[in-house]
Amino acid sequence: MIEDKVLKISLLGVLSTIPGEIASRILVYFGFGKYGIYELASLIVTINRPVFTIGLIVDFLVGSFFAILIYFIFEKFGSSHLVIKTTLSSLLAWLVCEVLFSALIEGKYIPIRPINDYYSHIFSAMIFGITLGLLIKKFIFKELNSG
């Protein structure tokens, strides 16, 4: 049993990346996107070589950091409408990451991606946010409200 709340929230952030990656891989498989989320995340480290395992590590780190940040914000300001707030927050995080990625890597080290790739990553970010919100609501804020 995990007693450390920050570690538990971090784990929820890691787990929340998985449904988003599955969605992005399905979209890539059907030709809608070019890169899965983990492949895209790996480009932060590898610059021009998309690698699943490195992207998994990068996305796990980003997902856990994001979950911890979101938790402390919601703990301070309230957790009502948690799933909506985590979904909108994940879209904001997607925007920040996408702007940085586009400015630093895309077009310089890899070719500019098709527009559908952006849409598939928006959809995946939404799935991440929904999953994170549901998990935090079930495992963290439920504990706070019941104890």
C-alpha positions as CSV (number, residue, x, y, z in Angstrom):
1,M,0.0,0.0,0.0
2,I,1.4,3.4,-0.9
3,E,1.2,5.7,2.1
4,D,3.0,8.7,0.5
5,K,0.4,10.8,-1.1
6,V,2.7,12.5,-3.6
7,L,4.1,9.2,-4.7
8,K,0.5,7.9,-5.2
9,I,-0.4,11.0,-7.2
10,S,2.7,10.6,-9.3
11,L,1.7,7.0,-10.0
12,L,-1.8,8.1,-11.1
13,G,-0.1,10.6,-13.5
14,V,2.0,7.8,-14.9
15,L,-1.0,5.5,-15.3
16,S,-3.0,8.3,-17.0
17,T,-0.5,8.5,-19.8
18,I,-1.3,5.0,-20.9
19,P,-4.8,5.5,-22.3
20,G,-3.7,8.6,-24.1
21,E,-0.8,6.6,-25.7
22,I,-3.2,3.8,-26.7
23,A,-5.5,6.3,-28.3
24,S,-2.6,7.9,-30.2
25,R,-1.3,4.5,-31.4
26,I,-4.7,3.6,-32.7
27,L,-4.9,6.8,-34.6
28,V,-1.4,6.3,-36.0
29,Y,-2.4,2.7,-37.0
30,F,-5.4,4.0,-39.0
31,G,-3.2,6.6,-40.6
32,F,-4.7,9.6,-38.8
33,G,-1.5,10.6,-37.0
34,K,2.2,10.3,-37.7
35,Y,3.6,9.9,-34.2
36,G,2.3,8.3,-31.0
37,I,2.5,10.4,-27.9
38,Y,5.5,8.5,-26.5
39,E,7.3,8.7,-29.9
40,L,6.7,12.5,-30.0
41,A,7.9,12.9,-26.4
42,S,11.1,11.0,-27.2
43,L,12.1,13.6,-29.7
44,I,12.7,16.0,-26.8
45,V,15.7,13.8,-25.9
46,T,16.6,12.1,-29.3
47,I,15.9,15.2,-31.4
48,N,15.2,13.4,-34.7
49,R,14.8,9.7,-33.8
50,P,11.4,8.7,-32.4
51,V,11.9,5.9,-29.8
52,F,9.0,4.4,-27.9
53,T,10.9,3.5,-24.7
54,I,12.6,6.8,-24.3
55,G,9.3,8.6,-24.9
56,L,7.6,6.4,-22.4
57,I,10.1,7.5,-19.7
58,V,9.8,11.2,-20.7
59,D,6.0,11.0,-20.8
60,F,5.9,9.2,-17.4
61,L,8.0,12.0,-15.9
62,V,5.9,14.7,-17.5
63,G,2.6,12.9,-16.5
64,S,3.7,12.4,-12.9
65,F,5.0,16.0,-12.6
66,F,1.7,17.3,-14.1
67,A,-0.4,15.2,-11.7
68,I,1.5,16.5,-8.7
69,L,1.2,20.1,-9.8
70,I,-2.5,19.7,-10.5
71,Y,-3.1,18.0,-7.2
72,F,-1.5,20.8,-5.2
73,I,-3.5,23.4,-7.2
74,F,-6.8,21.6,-6.6
75,E,-6.0,21.0,-3.0
76,K,-5.5,24.7,-2.4
77,F,-8.4,26.0,-4.6
78,G,-10.9,23.2,-4.5
79,S,-11.6,20.0,-6.4
80,S,-15.1,20.6,-7.7
81,H,-15.6,19.7,-11.4
82,L,-12.3,17.9,-11.2
83,V,-12.5,15.9,-14.4
84,I,-13.4,19.1,-16.4
85,K,-10.5,21.0,-14.8
86,T,-8.0,18.2,-15.4
87,T,-9.1,17.9,-19.0
88,L,-8.8,21.6,-19.6
89,S,-5.4,21.7,-17.8
90,S,-4.1,18.9,-19.9
91,L,-5.1,20.8,-23.0
92,L,-3.2,23.8,-21.7
93,A,-0.2,21.6,-21.0
94,W,-0.5,20.1,-24.5
95,L,-0.5,23.7,-26.0
96,V,2.6,24.7,-24.0
97,C,4.4,21.5,-25.0
98,E,3.4,21.8,-28.6
99,V,4.5,25.4,-28.9
100,L,7.9,24.5,-27.4
101,F,8.2,21.4,-29.6
102,S,7.3,23.3,-32.7
103,A,9.7,26.1,-32.0
104,L,12.6,23.9,-31.0
105,I,12.4,20.7,-33.0
106,E,9.8,20.5,-35.7
107,G,10.9,21.9,-39.0
108,K,14.5,21.9,-37.9
109,Y,15.2,18.3,-37.0
110,I,12.1,16.5,-38.2
111,P,9.7,17.4,-41.1
112,I,6.6,19.4,-40.2
113,R,3.9,16.9,-39.2
114,P,0.6,16.7,-40.9
115,I,-2.3,18.6,-39.3
116,N,-4.0,15.4,-38.3
117,D,-1.1,14.6,-35.9
118,Y,-1.9,17.7,-33.9
119,Y,-5.6,16.6,-33.7
120,S,-4.7,13.1,-32.6
121,H,-2.5,14.6,-29.8
122,I,-5.2,17.0,-28.7
123,F,-7.5,14.0,-28.4
124,S,-4.9,12.0,-26.5
125,A,-4.3,14.9,-24.1
126,M,-8.0,15.0,-23.4
127,I,-8.0,11.3,-22.7
128,F,-5.0,11.8,-20.3
129,G,-6.9,14.6,-18.5
130,I,-10.1,12.7,-18.2
131,T,-8.3,9.6,-16.9
132,L,-6.2,11.7,-14.5
133,G,-9.3,13.5,-13.2
134,L,-11.2,10.2,-12.6
135,L,-8.2,8.6,-10.9
136,I,-7.5,11.5,-8.6
137,K,-11.2,11.9,-7.8
138,K,-11.5,8.2,-7.0
139,F,-8.2,7.6,-5.1
140,I,-7.2,10.9,-3.7
141,F,-10.1,13.3,-3.1
142,K,-12.5,10.5,-2.1
143,E,-10.0,9.6,0.7
144,L,-9.9,13.3,1.8
145,N,-13.7,13.6,1.8
146,S,-14.3,10.2,3.6
147,G,-11.7,10.6,6.3
